[in-house]
């Protein structure tokens, strides 16, 4: 049987991932609304909603891609 580690191990460092922000498609009302919600959320510091809007914009109808 092996002995347990009796000393602290170094912290695991994870890379910082900064993905570019999703952009709305010109002329799409759904994209425009998501961008507006994102802008209002950012203005009040609601970064969870900002992140959600970026995900929704990235997935907003697959036909945009």
N, C-alpha and C positions, 0 to 999 in steps of 0.2 A: 504494500500500500504506500502511496506517495504522501509526503508531508505537505500540509497546506502552506500557501504562501504567507509569510509572516511580515511582509513589508508592503508598503503601498506601491501600487503600480502607477506609472505616469498616465495622465489624462489622455483620452483619445481626442485628437483634433480633427474636426470635420471641415471640409472646404466650404467657404461661403459661396452660395449660389445666387447670383443676381440675374434672373431672367429678364429680358426686355419686356416692357409693359405692352399688353395687347392693344391694338389700335382698332377703332370702329371702322366699319366699311362705309364708304361714302354713299349716301342715299338710303341707308337702311334705318328705319325708325327704331327697331329693336336695339341696334348697336348704339344709336344716338342716346337712347334712354339709359342704357347701361353705362355709357360714358358720363352722362350727367349725374347719375347716382354715385358713380365712383368719385367724381369731382367734389360733390357735396360731402361725401364721407371723408375724403381726404381733408377737406376744410375744417372738419370738427375732430380730426385725429382718429377716426374709426378705421384703422388699417385692416381690420378683419373684413369689413365690407369692401374695402378697396381691393383686397386680395380676391375675394369672392367674385367681384365684378370682372377682374382680369381673367379669372378662370371661365366665367360665363361668356365673355367676349371671345376668348380663344376657342370655345366650343360652339358658339352661336352659329346657326345653321351651317352644317358641313358644306353646303353649296357655296359658301363664301370663299372657300379655299380653292 
